[in-house]
């Protein structure tokens, strides 16, 4: 078990940690933009599909790097979270990953066009979940990233 952030950071490339924090900003931006488009009363399935695909690529790339660099369970424990909280965070992330895969597979170009209202409703819920996950990860990563000069004070923080 890791008992401090100092034990985590020397193992990691600061540029990679910085990238993960910046990825969160990009993902949050795409979530907000997709939720906005999907919430419009007039269907814009082309814009929605473009944003959905951009977000899917961003998330896949981000998760690939994150999985190599960050053990969220160890990071949570180092941040003083209980083993139960750390395990619950990991379980929520795994459920979200699974639900995201189903969501992306369901909402094809035709599916979006045919089910705009349902797409809007489901997109709102999924974007909220993604944003909550980003916020939880930022809560864990922001302070140690700041303390190890990976990011500067005042860097954008997703709430």
Secondary structure, DSSP 8 states (H G I E B T S, - for coil): ---SHHHHHTTS-HHHHHHHHHHHHHHHHHHHHHHHHHTSSS--HHHHHHHHHHHHHHHHHHHHHHHHH--HHHHHHHTT--HHHHHHHHHHHHHHHHHHHHHHHH--HHHHHHTHHHHHHHHHHHHHHHHHHHHHHHHHHHHHHHHTTSS-TT-----
